[in-house]
């Protein structure tokens, strides 16, 4: 057998005799010698593992030059390496970059923020008298004069509460009473009749009307003879039928020390 014949022919795997490369059955032993890659399952393997199978076929089944076979093998190896690299997950693509919020981009919140109530203006006042003999428990009583109050203002009672709170907080005692007037003659009349006991007569109708309108409020803190023990009364000397202040008459539970 010459060199060309040895290159073209192949050996039967059964009887080891020389057979034609394209033969599917050995003419000597009648054995099945169909190449595996020509069978249906071999074709599937060849397709799935193309970069591996191709160099095998080139070296096994062709008469190409050695340099051509090496070139094909190198190309297949490169294709295999590239394919493996593409299968690796990208770190940059899988990691989500988060940027902390800047001072101008603060995170939102579902919590609602209640705005602080507007500050209440405290009326100008002066403490005209102080007494520690009026209350049975020895608590101090303040007789306070303020500027004329605007009873049509919707927040005049809040202003009175703020004033009471300021005086009680300054005294720093719970057992405190405060009487607030917005007319000096009404304050003097009340003080003479109920504290000094120096009025010496019955009040006139005009004086009673003056007192009912201008005794704005009285506060009693921790006074056990009252219910509630911490109370604030508006226009305590007036009756509900008073055409000037009757609609404002009210007694509320109020603790100036809270």
C-alpha positions in Angstrom: 0.0 0.0 0.0 1.6 3.3 -1.1 1.6 6.5 1.0 -1.4 8.0 -0.8 -3.5 4.9 -0.3 -2.6 4.8 3.4 -3.6 8.4 3.8 -6.9 8.0 2.0 -8.0 4.6 3.3 -8.8 3.8 6.9 -8.8 0.6 9.0 -11.9 -1.4 9.9 -12.3 -1.4 13.6 -13.4 -5.0 13.5 -11.0 -6.8 11.2 -8.3 -4.1 10.9 -8.4 -4.4 7.1 -8.0 -1.3 4.9 -11.4 0.2 3.7 -12.5 3.2 1.8 -13.0 6.4 3.9 -16.6 6.7 2.7 -17.5 3.0 3.3 -20.2 2.3 5.9 -19.7 -1.5 5.9 -16.4 -3.4 5.7 -16.1 -5.4 2.5 -13.9 -7.9 4.3 -15.9 -8.8 7.5 -19.2 -7.0 6.7 -18.9 -5.1 10.0 -20.7 -1.7 10.5 -18.0 0.9 10.1 -20.1 4.0 9.7 -18.3 7.0 11.4 -19.9 8.0 14.7 -20.3 11.6 13.7 -22.4 10.5 10.7 -24.9 8.8 12.9 -27.9 10.9 14.2 -26.6 11.0 17.8 -23.1 11.8 16.7 -24.4 14.7 14.6 -26.1 16.2 17.7 -22.9 15.8 19.7 -20.8 17.4 16.9 -23.2 20.4 16.8 -23.3 20.9 20.6 -19.6 20.5 21.0 -18.5 22.0 17.7 -15.2 23.7 19.0 -14.1 20.4 20.4 -15.3 18.0 17.7 -13.9 20.0 14.8 -10.2 19.7 15.7 -10.8 16.0 16.3 -12.2 15.5 12.8 -9.6 17.7 11.2 -6.7 15.7 12.7 -8.4 12.3 12.4 -10.3 12.4 9.1 -8.5 14.9 6.8 -5.4 14.9 4.8 -4.7 18.6 5.5 -1.2 19.8 6.2 0.0 20.0 9.8 0.1 23.8 9.7 -3.6 23.9 8.6 -4.6 21.5 11.3 -2.8 23.6 13.9 -4.5 26.8 12.7 -8.0 25.2 12.8 -7.2 23.9 16.3 -6.1 27.3 17.6 -9.2 29.0 16.1 -11.4 26.5 17.9 -9.6 27.0 21.2 -10.1 30.8 20.9 -13.8 30.4 20.1 -14.1 28.1 23.2 -12.4 30.6 25.5 -14.5 33.5 24.2 -17.7 31.5 24.7 -16.7 30.6 28.3 -16.0 34.3 29.0 -19.5 35.4 27.7 -21.1 32.9 30.1 -19.6 34.6 33.2 -22.0 36.9 34.9 -21.0 40.6 34.8 -20.4 42.0 38.2 -21.1 45.5 37.1 -24.4 44.6 35.6 -25.6 42.6 38.6 -24.7 45.2 41.2 -27.1 48.1 41.6 -25.3 51.2 42.4 -27.0 53.3 45.1 -26.1 56.9 45.7 -26.8 58.2 49.2 -29.3 61.2 49.1 -27.6 64.6 49.2 -28.7 67.4 51.5 -30.9 68.6 48.6 -32.5 65.2 48.0 -33.7 64.1 51.4 -35.7 60.8 51.5 -39.4 61.2 51.6 -41.5 60.2 54.6 -45.0 59.2 55.1 -45.1 60.7 58.5 -47.0 64.0 58.6 -45.5 66.9 60.5 -47.9 68.9 62.5 -46.9 72.6 62.3 -46.3 74.3 65.6 -49.3 76.4 66.8 -48.7 80.2 66.3 -47.5 82.0 69.4 -50.1 83.8 71.4 -49.5 87.4 72.2 -49.5 88.0 76.0 -51.3 91.2 77.0 -49.3 93.9 78.8 -50.0 93.6 82.5 -49.0 94.8 86.0 -49.5 93.1 89.3 -51.3 95.8 91.4 -51.8 93.8 94.6 -50.7 90.5 96.2 -52.3 88.8 99.2 -51.6 85.6 101.1 -54.6 85.9 103.5 -57.6 85.4 101.1 -57.2 81.7 100.4 -57.8 79.3 103.3 -54.6 77.3 102.3 -52.3 80.3 102.3 -51.9 80.3 98.6 -50.9 83.7 97.1 -53.5 85.7 95.2 -52.5 88.2 92.5 -54.6 91.1 91.4 -53.6 92.0 87.8 -54.4 94.9 85.6 -54.2 94.6 81.8 -54.9 96.9 78.9 -58.5 96.9 77.7 -59.3 93.5 76.2 -60.9 93.2 72.7 -63.7 90.8 73.5 -64.5 90.5 69.7 -61.2 88.9 69.1 -61.5 85.1 68.6 -58.3 84.4 70.6 -58.8 86.7 73.6 -59.3 83.8 75.9 -56.1 82.2 74.6 -54.3 85.4 75.5 -55.7 85.3 79.0 -54.6 81.7 79.4 -51.1 82.6 78.2 -51.0 85.4 80.8 -52.2 83.1 83.6 -49.6 80.5 82.6 -46.8 83.1 82.6 -47.6 84.5 86.1 -48.1 81.0 87.6 -44.9 79.7 86.1 -43.0 82.7 87.4 -44.3 82.1 90.9 -43.4 78.4 90.5 -46.2 77.3 92.9 -49.4 75.4 92.2 -51.4 77.1 95.0 -51.9 80.4 93.2 -55.0 82.5 92.4 -55.0 85.2 89.8 -57.7 87.9 89.2 -57.5 89.8 85.9 -59.1 93.2 85.3 -58.9 95.4 82.3 -60.1 98.6 84.2 -58.5 100.0 87.2 -61.7 101.2 88.9 -63.1 97.7 88.8 -60.0 96.3 90.3 -60.0 98.9 93.1 -63.7 98.3 93.9 -63.2 94.6 94.1 -60.0 94.8 96.3 -61.7 97.3 98.8 -64.8 95.2 99.1 -63.4 91.6 99.4 -59.8 92.0 100.6 -59.5 95.2 102.6 -63.1 95.1 103.6 -63.0 98.9 103.5 -65.9 99.8 101.1 -68.3 100.1 103.9 -71.4 100.1 101.7 -73.4 98.2 99.2 -72.2 98.4 95.6 -74.3 100.6 93.3 -75.9 99.1 90.2 -73.4 100.9 88.0 -70.5 99.6 90.0 -71.8 96.0 89.7 -72.2 96.4 86.0 -68.7 97.8 85.8 -67.3 94.9 87.7 -69.2 92.3 85.7 -67.7 93.6 82.5 -64.2 94.4 83.5 -63.3 91.4 85.8 -62.1 89.4 82.8 -61.1 86.2 84.5 -60.2 84.4 87.7 -57.8 81.5 88.0 -57.6 79.1 91.0 -54.7 76.6 91.1 -54.9 73.6 93.3 -57.8 75.0 95.3 -59.4 72.0 97.0 -62.7 73.8 97.8 -63.3 74.2 94.0 -64.3 71.7 91.4 -62.3 71.2 89.4 -59.4 72.1 91.6 -57.6 73.9 88.7 -60.1 76.2 87.0 -60.3 79.3 84.9 -63.5 81.3 84.9 -64.3 84.1 82.3 -66.4 87.0 83.5 -67.3 85.4 86.9 -69.2 88.4 88.2 -71.6 88.5 85.2 -74.8 86.7 84.4 -75.6 84.9 81.2 -78.2 87.6 80.3 -75.6 90.3 80.3 -75.8 91.9 76.8 -72.1 92.8 76.7 -70.2 89.7 78.0 -72.9 87.1 78.6 -71.9 85.1 75.5 -68.3 84.8 76.8 -69.1 83.4 80.3 -67.3 80.1 80.8 -65.5 78.0 83.4 -62.9 75.5 82.2 -60.5 73.1 83.8 -57.1 74.6 83.3 -53.8 73.9 85.0 -51.4 76.7 84.5 -48.4 74.6 85.6 -48.7 72.1 82.7 
